[in-house]
Amino acid sequence: MSAREPAPACERRWADADTAHWYSTQRFRTKRSLERDLVQIRALLKRHSIHAPGVVLDVPCGTGRLAPLLRGVAQRLVSADVARAMLQHAKQAAPLNEAHIEADLRALPFADASFDLVVCCRVLHHQATPQEFAAIVRELARVSRRWIIASFWDHASLPALRTRWGLKPSETRHAVRRALVRQVVRDNGARVVGFRSAVRWISQQTFFLAQVDSAPRAKQ
């Protein structure tokens, strides 16, 4: 990107200090809500025998709620987020030598193939179009040399179906088909090797694990 585009609404929402404080103290205040995503990520790592994945990128890291799990498996963890207020909260509970970088997910300031594992949680469902979805997946695949774990909302889940039928208020967040996820990942030099959700067909929050091709990728 030659110039920074206007930040999407989902980024502006989390930019101020009060919202970051709420996210850090209230958004995941119950044990169940705090561990919901950790359980799915841990299960994908175990199922596919991903142990000690070298350098790991958590983006967007928010206030660092995934960090304890990732720190426990990574040789080195790098946390990145576009919201400076979020990063400040993430730093407070982190080791002094751990990197926290202010970065736009759509144009990450890292070289190609910088990380063994890239984790991207709770952002893809904020993308309004397949093109916006693909732009983020493209960056995740570019900076990863081995694995990607990312979450999205599953189009085939009951909550998404209820929204389409008008039985649930219309969402500002967007569900996509698993087939689209596979296609976008494949178009960007990787392949989906597994999906994981708390309850298939019921849980709309779903994770995919993708393996990045070892062959050099053409520039987009």
Backbone bond lengths (Angstrom), bond angles and torsions (degrees), N, CA, C in turn:
res aa  C-N    CA-C-N  psi(-1)  N-CA   C-N-CA  omega(-1)  CA-C   N-CA-C  phi
1 M - - - 1.458 - - 1.519 109.97 -
2 S 1.303 116.27 125.54 1.451 119.02 178.89 1.523 111.75 -78.62
3 A 1.328 117.10 -29.06 1.463 121.47 177.93 1.516 108.60 -140.67
4 R 1.302 115.74 145.87 1.450 121.19 -178.91 1.522 110.25 -69.13
5 E 1.331 116.89 124.18 1.453 121.39 176.54 1.521 108.98 -76.81
6 P 1.352 118.18 159.12 1.455 119.81 177.24 1.522 110.63 -56.05
7 A 1.327 116.76 138.76 1.455 120.20 -177.88 1.516 110.32 -67.06
8 P 1.341 118.01 137.32 1.454 120.66 175.47 1.524 110.89 -60.50
9 A 1.334 115.94 159.96 1.466 120.48 -178.37 1.515 111.82 -58.46
10 C 1.338 117.16 -35.73 1.467 119.69 -178.39 1.525 111.18 -65.32
11 E 1.352 117.22 -29.35 1.467 119.77 176.70 1.528 110.85 -76.95
12 R 1.329 116.18 -43.35 1.463 119.48 -179.35 1.524 111.22 -61.53
13 R 1.324 115.93 -32.58 1.460 120.64 -177.89 1.526 112.24 -60.21
14 W 1.344 116.62 -35.64 1.462 120.22 -174.16 1.525 113.12 -99.16
15 A 1.315 117.46 9.70 1.459 119.97 -170.30 1.526 114.73 -79.35
16 D 1.335 118.10 -27.23 1.463 118.48 -172.82 1.522 111.94 -88.36
17 A 1.324 115.90 160.13 1.463 122.53 -173.76 1.525 112.53 -66.01
18 D 1.328 117.72 -37.94 1.465 120.30 -178.83 1.525 111.21 -64.51
19 T 1.326 116.18 -41.82 1.467 119.78 179.04 1.522 110.72 -66.93
20 A 1.314 117.27 -39.97 1.464 120.51 177.78 1.525 110.76 -62.47
21 H 1.332 116.54 -39.72 1.471 120.33 178.01 1.523 110.24 -64.10
22 W 1.333 116.94 -43.63 1.470 120.56 177.49 1.526 110.92 -61.18
23 Y 1.333 116.08 -43.90 1.464 120.13 -179.22 1.520 110.64 -62.29
24 S 1.316 116.19 -38.50 1.462 121.20 -178.04 1.529 112.58 -72.40
25 T 1.338 117.44 -34.15 1.466 120.07 -171.92 1.519 114.43 -107.01
26 Q 1.345 118.35 -25.37 1.462 120.19 -171.91 1.530 114.64 -119.79
27 R 1.330 117.61 -34.72 1.469 120.51 -172.03 1.524 111.54 -58.31
28 F 1.310 117.98 -39.19 1.474 121.48 -179.82 1.527 109.52 -123.18
29 R 1.313 115.68 51.17 1.460 119.80 -171.80 1.520 113.45 -77.18
30 T 1.350 118.57 -21.59 1.458 120.01 177.10 1.525 110.07 -92.52
31 K 1.306 116.38 153.33 1.462 120.85 -179.44 1.522 110.78 -61.07
32 R 1.326 116.77 -39.30 1.461 120.79 -179.18 1.526 111.24 -62.90
33 S 1.342 117.11 -46.43 1.462 119.48 -178.84 1.522 111.38 -68.87
34 L 1.319 116.71 -34.82 1.468 120.44 -179.70 1.515 111.59 -67.16
35 E 1.337 116.77 -37.61 1.464 120.73 -173.89 1.521 113.94 -92.54
36 R 1.337 117.57 -7.26 1.471 120.79 -172.98 1.530 112.09 -55.55
37 D 1.318 117.11 -49.88 1.465 120.38 -178.79 1.524 111.68 -76.21
38 L 1.329 116.35 -34.96 1.459 120.04 179.30 1.526 111.05 -59.22
39 V 1.338 116.51 -40.10 1.467 121.05 -179.53 1.527 110.43 -60.43
40 Q 1.336 116.99 -44.59 1.465 120.21 -177.50 1.530 111.73 -68.55
41 I 1.328 116.68 -41.26 1.467 119.90 178.44 1.520 110.77 -64.90
42 R 1.318 116.09 -45.08 1.468 120.52 179.57 1.527 110.77 -60.44
43 A 1.342 116.78 -41.02 1.464 120.89 -179.51 1.526 111.60 -65.03
44 L 1.331 117.59 -40.14 1.468 120.14 178.21 1.528 111.20 -65.34
45 L 1.323 116.94 -42.18 1.461 120.14 178.44 1.526 110.77 -61.20
46 K 1.336 115.72 -43.66 1.468 119.81 -178.54 1.519 111.53 -69.01
47 R 1.336 116.87 -44.70 1.465 121.02 -176.77 1.523 111.91 -60.01
48 H 1.327 116.21 -34.87 1.465 120.26 -176.42 1.525 112.76 -106.23
49 S 1.327 115.36 16.85 1.471 122.62 172.67 1.522 112.70 53.07
50 I 1.328 115.34 46.74 1.457 120.49 177.35 1.518 107.67 -95.60
51 H 1.323 116.01 105.07 1.459 121.73 -176.38 1.527 109.66 -118.09
52 A 1.319 116.01 138.58 1.477 122.22 176.10 1.522 111.70 44.71
53 P 1.345 118.10 65.04 1.464 120.43 -174.02 1.523 116.25 -78.20
54 G 1.300 118.01 39.75 1.465 120.21 171.78 1.512 112.74 61.03
55 V 1.343 115.98 -120.74 1.455 121.93 -178.20 1.528 109.32 -94.26
56 V 1.340 116.15 126.20 1.462 121.98 -175.89 1.519 109.39 -119.00
57 L 1.331 116.26 136.46 1.460 122.49 174.73 1.518 109.36 -108.89
58 D 1.333 116.60 127.17 1.465 123.40 173.69 1.525 107.01 -108.06
59 V 1.361 116.73 110.79 1.460 120.50 -175.08 1.533 110.41 -147.75
60 P 1.302 120.29 125.65 1.452 126.46 -6.63 1.527 109.35 -76.74
61 C 1.305 116.59 137.00 1.464 120.24 -173.69 1.517 112.90 -82.74
62 G 1.347 117.85 -14.45 1.451 119.98 -177.01 1.516 110.65 58.21
63 T 1.311 116.29 -132.84 1.465 120.58 -179.72 1.530 112.28 -94.15
64 G 1.348 116.13 12.74 1.460 120.28 172.59 1.507 116.30 89.63
65 R 1.336 118.14 24.65 1.465 118.40 -176.24 1.521 113.14 -70.52
66 L 1.342 118.86 -23.85 1.464 120.75 177.20 1.519 112.39 -84.68
67 A 1.325 116.41 -13.56 1.463 120.93 -172.19 1.522 114.30 -57.95
68 P 1.342 120.48 -42.19 1.471 118.46 -179.51 1.534 113.20 -57.51
69 L 1.327 117.11 -41.23 1.464 119.94 177.22 1.520 110.93 -67.52
70 L 1.324 117.88 -49.85 1.463 121.18 -176.26 1.519 111.53 -66.58
71 R 1.315 116.09 -37.24 1.464 120.62 177.30 1.524 110.67 -62.29
72 G 1.328 115.81 -31.34 1.462 120.43 -178.19 1.516 114.23 -74.73
73 V 1.346 116.97 -21.12 1.460 119.28 -179.23 1.523 112.45 -109.64
74 A 1.322 117.59 -23.65 1.463 120.85 -175.60 1.516 111.82 -86.15
75 Q 1.325 115.78 150.02 1.455 120.00 170.02 1.531 109.97 -75.98
76 R 1.349 115.66 -31.14 1.462 120.53 175.41 1.515 108.95 -151.24
77 L 1.337 116.66 133.69 1.460 121.98 -179.15 1.524 110.25 -111.83
78 V 1.329 115.10 132.59 1.463 122.02 172.89 1.525 106.98 -116.93
79 S 1.336 116.54 127.23 1.462 121.70 179.75 1.512 108.97 -111.01
80 A 1.329 116.62 135.34 1.464 120.64 -178.49 1.517 110.30 -137.73
81 D 1.320 115.66 144.70 1.466 121.23 177.16 1.518 108.13 -158.69
82 V 1.326 116.36 149.51 1.457 120.47 178.88 1.525 111.32 -77.89
83 A 1.350 117.15 -20.80 1.463 121.70 -176.53 1.527 110.36 -92.94
84 R 1.316 116.14 112.57 1.463 120.71 -178.17 1.524 111.97 -61.27
85 A 1.334 117.07 -36.87 1.462 120.51 -179.77 1.522 111.28 -64.09
86 M 1.317 116.70 -37.94 1.467 120.70 176.77 1.525 110.23 -63.59
87 L 1.323 115.99 -45.25 1.461 120.67 -178.82 1.527 111.85 -60.16
88 Q 1.325 116.67 -37.09 1.456 119.66 179.98 1.524 111.17 -62.17
89 H 1.322 117.06 -39.89 1.467 120.39 176.50 1.530 110.59 -67.38
90 A 1.332 116.55 -40.43 1.461 120.31 -179.61 1.524 111.47 -62.55
91 K 1.321 116.61 -37.19 1.468 121.35 -178.72 1.524 112.87 -66.38
92 Q 1.325 116.36 -31.52 1.455 120.29 -172.08 1.527 113.03 -60.37
93 A 1.327 117.12 -35.07 1.464 120.49 -177.69 1.525 112.52 -102.59
94 A 1.329 117.24 10.28 1.463 120.80 -174.85 1.524 111.33 -102.83
95 P 1.335 117.03 155.61 1.471 120.27 172.99 1.524 110.58 -58.98
96 L 1.316 116.65 150.13 1.458 121.34 -175.70 1.528 112.88 -61.55
97 N 1.336 117.16 -29.81 1.459 119.68 -175.64 1.531 112.97 -91.85
98 E 1.319 117.57 7.68 1.468 120.17 -178.75 1.524 109.77 -86.78
99 A 1.324 116.25 138.15 1.466 121.25 -174.93 1.520 111.76 -83.40
100 H 1.325 116.23 131.82 1.459 123.87 173.02 1.521 107.47 -127.38
101 I 1.338 116.44 118.39 1.457 121.28 -169.23 1.521 110.33 -124.83
102 E 1.331 115.73 129.00 1.461 120.54 175.10 1.527 107.77 -76.27
103 A 1.321 116.68 118.77 1.462 119.56 -172.13 1.520 111.33 -153.14
104 D 1.314 115.01 143.56 1.460 123.47 175.61 1.524 108.46 -85.26
105 L 1.309 116.30 122.89 1.460 121.43 -178.29 1.523 112.07 -60.63
106 R 1.316 116.68 -25.22 1.471 120.09 -178.94 1.524 112.89 -82.32
107 A 1.336 116.83 -8.91 1.477 121.05 179.17 1.520 107.75 -154.29
108 L 1.312 116.36 73.17 1.463 121.29 -173.51 1.528 111.31 -69.24
109 P 1.333 117.29 139.11 1.471 120.93 -176.69 1.522 113.13 -85.81
110 F 1.325 116.43 44.97 1.460 121.61 -178.69 1.523 109.51 -126.17
111 A 1.320 115.43 149.83 1.463 120.07 176.88 1.520 110.61 -69.28
112 D 1.321 115.79 160.82 1.462 120.82 175.06 1.527 110.15 -55.38
113 A 1.330 115.89 143.48 1.472 122.44 173.68 1.530 112.61 55.44
114 S 1.325 117.01 44.57 1.463 121.23 -178.11 1.531 113.23 -85.34
115 F 1.340 117.39 -21.04 1.463 120.35 -170.28 1.524 111.55 -128.07
116 D 1.327 114.74 147.08 1.466 119.79 175.81 1.526 111.38 -77.66
117 L 1.327 116.38 -31.29 1.459 122.14 179.21 1.519 108.50 -142.88
118 V 1.338 115.91 132.88 1.464 121.92 174.26 1.526 107.52 -118.13
119 V 1.331 116.16 127.25 1.458 121.95 -179.75 1.521 108.63 -114.42
120 C 1.332 116.12 128.80 1.467 121.96 -177.72 1.523 108.34 -134.28
121 C 1.320 116.43 106.78 1.462 121.31 -171.53 1.528 111.88 -116.51
122 R 1.317 115.89 132.65 1.465 123.70 171.21 1.525 114.57 61.90
123 V 1.328 115.95 43.19 1.466 118.32 173.97 1.528 112.69 -132.23
124 L 1.324 118.61 -31.21 1.463 120.10 -176.10 1.524 112.32 -64.35
125 H 1.330 117.98 -30.07 1.469 118.74 179.57 1.531 112.55 -72.92
126 H 1.324 117.58 -6.72 1.467 121.07 174.87 1.528 112.19 -88.40
127 Q 1.320 117.93 -3.53 1.468 120.86 -177.13 1.527 109.22 -86.26
128 A 1.336 115.90 124.35 1.460 120.90 -170.53 1.525 113.81 -79.45
129 T 1.335 117.55 -20.87 1.460 120.50 -176.28 1.525 110.20 -132.51
130 P 1.332 116.92 158.10 1.469 119.75 175.24 1.530 111.90 -58.96
131 Q 1.326 117.22 -31.29 1.459 120.57 179.96 1.532 111.14 -66.67
132 E 1.333 116.67 -41.58 1.460 120.44 177.69 1.526 110.55 -66.70
133 F 1.330 116.40 -41.04 1.463 121.90 175.87 1.527 109.98 -57.50
134 A 1.342 115.83 -47.92 1.460 121.02 -177.21 1.524 111.82 -65.99
135 A 1.333 117.68 -35.08 1.461 120.50 -178.76 1.518 111.28 -62.11
136 I 1.334 116.65 -37.94 1.461 119.78 178.88 1.520 110.84 -73.54
137 V 1.329 117.26 -44.25 1.467 120.02 177.88 1.529 110.03 -58.59
138 R 1.317 117.25 -37.59 1.463 121.56 179.44 1.532 111.16 -59.92
139 E 1.338 116.50 -42.40 1.460 119.79 178.87 1.527 111.53 -69.76
140 L 1.322 117.44 -39.46 1.466 119.85 177.90 1.529 110.44 -60.49
141 A 1.327 115.75 -44.05 1.463 120.17 -179.47 1.527 111.28 -69.13
142 R 1.311 116.82 -34.49 1.468 119.99 -178.64 1.519 111.89 -64.40
143 V 1.341 117.30 -43.65 1.466 119.63 -174.06 1.533 112.62 -87.33
144 S 1.343 117.12 -7.71 1.469 119.55 178.81 1.525 110.58 -96.33
145 R 1.327 115.73 143.89 1.465 119.30 174.91 1.527 112.04 -108.98
146 R 1.366 116.58 -6.17 1.463 117.33 -179.09 1.530 113.39 -140.27
147 W 1.353 117.06 -58.68 1.462 119.21 -169.50 1.525 111.56 -132.66
148 I 1.342 114.46 151.61 1.460 122.73 171.77 1.522 107.71 -133.11
149 I 1.325 116.98 133.20 1.464 122.18 168.53 1.521 106.69 -122.80
150 A 1.324 116.60 123.55 1.463 120.23 -179.16 1.523 109.41 -143.29
151 S 1.324 115.75 152.46 1.458 120.57 178.51 1.518 110.83 -106.24
152 F 1.330 115.11 153.80 1.460 122.47 176.75 1.529 107.23 -152.37
153 W 1.315 116.78 172.29 1.469 120.34 174.77 1.519 108.82 -98.10
154 D 1.325 115.08 128.01 1.463 121.96 -175.05 1.526 110.92 -81.19
155 H 1.321 116.12 122.11 1.468 123.51 179.14 1.526 111.70 -59.35
156 A 1.342 117.69 -27.99 1.462 121.56 -176.45 1.522 113.64 -88.07
157 S 1.317 117.93 2.32 1.464 120.34 -178.09 1.528 110.91 -78.89
158 L 1.334 115.60 157.28 1.463 121.07 -179.71 1.530 112.57 -60.03
159 P 1.347 120.52 -44.62 1.463 119.01 178.38 1.527 113.27 -59.22
160 A 1.334 117.19 -39.82 1.465 120.29 178.66 1.523 110.82 -66.57
161 L 1.319 116.52 -38.74 1.467 120.97 178.27 1.527 110.65 -64.79
162 R 1.322 117.26 -41.49 1.467 121.05 179.38 1.532 110.88 -63.90
163 T 1.330 116.02 -35.81 1.468 119.41 176.64 1.525 110.80 -65.46
164 R 1.321 117.18 -43.48 1.469 120.96 -179.82 1.519 111.57 -65.47
165 W 1.329 117.35 -31.41 1.462 121.60 -179.76 1.531 112.44 -83.93
166 G 1.323 117.25 -2.86 1.451 120.17 -179.33 1.512 114.06 79.50
167 L 1.335 117.91 14.01 1.462 122.20 179.80 1.518 112.06 -90.29
168 K 1.320 116.28 -4.44 1.457 122.81 -179.10 1.523 107.22 -140.11
169 P 1.330 118.40 140.43 1.463 119.60 -179.28 1.524 111.82 -52.69
170 S 1.312 116.11 143.71 1.454 120.97 -179.68 1.522 110.74 -59.54
171 E 1.320 116.21 138.98 1.455 122.73 -176.35 1.527 111.23 -94.76
172 T 1.332 115.17 148.42 1.462 119.51 169.05 1.519 110.01 -85.91
173 R 1.329 115.17 -7.90 1.459 120.93 176.15 1.525 108.36 -101.62
174 H 1.331 116.94 160.24 1.454 119.66 -164.97 1.527 111.70 -130.23
175 A 1.323 114.93 131.08 1.459 121.15 176.56 1.524 109.56 -92.19
176 V 1.332 116.49 147.55 1.464 121.66 178.90 1.522 109.83 -132.02
177 R 1.307 115.61 158.91 1.459 121.20 179.53 1.529 110.66 -77.17
178 R 1.317 114.91 148.13 1.463 118.94 177.16 1.517 110.96 -61.58
179 A 1.332 116.90 -33.09 1.461 119.97 179.16 1.529 110.79 -62.20
180 L 1.340 116.93 -36.80 1.458 119.87 177.45 1.521 110.99 -67.41
181 V 1.324 116.44 -40.64 1.463 120.22 177.41 1.525 109.78 -58.26
182 R 1.331 116.66 -48.66 1.468 120.56 179.52 1.531 110.84 -58.17
183 Q 1.338 116.55 -43.85 1.458 120.49 -176.71 1.527 111.40 -66.23
184 V 1.335 116.77 -46.22 1.464 120.18 -179.10 1.523 110.88 -63.23
185 V 1.312 116.84 -42.31 1.463 120.80 178.33 1.528 109.93 -63.00
186 R 1.333 116.56 -44.18 1.470 120.52 -179.96 1.528 111.23 -63.79
187 D 1.331 116.86 -38.36 1.459 120.84 179.89 1.528 112.48 -65.59
188 N 1.318 116.15 -15.83 1.467 120.28 -176.60 1.523 112.75 -115.96
189 G 1.331 115.59 29.63 1.451 120.61 168.93 1.511 116.20 80.32
190 A 1.330 117.36 26.57 1.463 120.10 178.24 1.532 108.16 -144.56
191 R 1.312 116.44 176.91 1.463 119.60 177.27 1.523 109.76 -143.20
192 V 1.324 114.86 139.19 1.458 120.47 177.70 1.520 108.96 -72.87
193 V 1.321 116.92 127.63 1.460 120.88 179.19 1.525 111.94 -111.85
194 G 1.335 117.65 -5.24 1.454 118.74 178.01 1.515 112.31 -175.89
195 F 1.338 114.84 150.52 1.458 122.78 172.49 1.516 108.33 -118.59
196 R 1.322 115.92 155.63 1.462 119.91 -179.94 1.531 109.24 -152.67
197 S 1.337 116.25 128.00 1.468 122.14 172.69 1.519 107.67 -140.31
198 A 1.318 116.09 163.60 1.464 119.42 -177.73 1.521 110.58 -61.20
199 V 1.338 117.10 -48.35 1.467 122.27 178.03 1.522 107.69 -140.39
200 R 1.311 117.05 113.55 1.466 121.65 -178.75 1.516 110.34 -57.79
201 W 1.332 116.71 137.08 1.459 126.89 -178.65 1.535 112.92 77.79
202 I 1.329 117.77 -20.62 1.468 120.79 -178.77 1.526 110.73 -100.90
203 S 1.318 116.93 -47.69 1.467 121.83 -176.73 1.531 110.16 -83.59
204 Q 1.321 116.59 122.81 1.462 117.67 178.56 1.522 112.05 -81.88
205 Q 1.333 117.39 -29.90 1.467 120.16 176.21 1.534 108.50 -70.57
206 T 1.325 116.52 113.58 1.454 122.74 -174.51 1.525 109.14 -131.24
207 F 1.324 116.32 145.20 1.461 121.58 178.61 1.525 109.69 -111.32
208 F 1.320 115.86 146.71 1.456 119.58 169.24 1.521 109.26 -121.05
209 L 1.313 115.00 148.66 1.461 122.41 171.81 1.513 107.27 -112.09
210 A 1.319 116.44 127.79 1.469 121.39 178.83 1.513 109.86 -123.89
211 Q 1.323 114.99 145.17 1.459 121.89 176.45 1.521 108.35 -107.50
212 V 1.320 115.88 127.82 1.460 121.58 -177.71 1.523 109.54 -81.11
213 D 1.331 116.06 137.20 1.457 120.67 177.95 1.520 110.00 -63.16
214 S 1.319 115.85 143.40 1.459 120.31 179.03 1.514 112.24 -79.29
215 A 1.347 117.96 -22.03 1.461 120.82 -179.63 1.528 110.34 -70.25
216 P 1.329 118.00 148.70 1.472 120.57 177.79 1.517 111.00 -57.74
217 R 1.352 116.52 141.06 1.446 121.71 -178.22 1.516 110.70 -102.92
218 A 1.311 114.80 141.89 1.461 119.69 178.98 1.514 110.04 -68.58
219 K 1.325 117.58 145.99 1.441 122.50 176.46 1.522 110.10 -67.96
220 Q 1.363 115.46 139.89 1.461 119.61 179.09 1.528 109.47 -78.37
